[in-house]
Amino acid sequence: MISAIRILVFLLAIAGSYNVHAAAVKFKPLAVAGQDSRNVPLKSPEGVACGPATVLVSDTGNGRLVRYSLVNDDLKDGAEIRLSQISYPLRARLTPKGEALVLDGKSRKIVRVAADNSFAGYLEPQNVPAPASIVTRSLTIDARGNIYLVDILGERLLVLDPNGVFTRQIPFPADSGYISDVAVDQQGAILILDSQKDQVFRAASNENTFKVMAKDLRNYLFYAVSIETDSRGRVYLVDQNDNGVILLGQDGAFLGRYLNFGWKPGQVFYPAQGCLAGNDIFVIADRDNSRVQLFKLQ
């Protein structure tokens, strides 16, 4: 059954109620990928992980990963990765060495996938202070290979070194709602997304508390589920329920809203995650269209 929210979104789209503000960048539609190299269709992909020349898709409905090569602003190959340790991939991130960390939604474990697409073990966080149990909602990896985990059970952001050894933790803000995603900018600042209260928090590389970076975003979005940042410190929020992308400046100011609801190339339907690949390409897991879309940022 289609939810009342989706019906409302559909009616708003038909009525032309999507208001795109003055844009700081442009989203130019590029490639669309809806199948792998063997023509097996993607099914409800929940996540995308970007490298300079690689896009790894969490093909959630099919219980697998699909690794594409990014060539001339297009997706090529589409190699299937099917591992018994991954049955419901939600989020994945690529390490600087070309390996991947994949969060499985059923086991709640984080699986290491080698560069040759083989199983390389589980991420086993070491020396983590109480509570010892961790429930990861999302993760990211910085340029040095350090790992950042959104631990919704411990209500904290955990930082591990590339080997999984604990180095730091930052508690979620006391007035936060539901922290759903994390990003790290080029200066090492950590950004977390509060989907429930429509706000973004930031902690500099030398800080142990989060401060509000952007709030009162409900005027521009419905329910953001993904956060990404570019080399200029701008922040991209994927709005799942209102089918779009919100751009914030490095000071948290609203800069623009992009995309809208639909099935045509360049439109999205319940997008689940976005990431930045090489050559200023923004990649979106277009979940309910069962595809991945590429956009050139101009």
Order of alpha helices (4+ residues) and beta strands (2+ residues): alpha-beta-beta-beta-beta-beta-beta-beta-beta-beta-beta-beta-beta-beta-beta-beta-beta-beta-beta-beta-beta-beta-beta-beta-beta
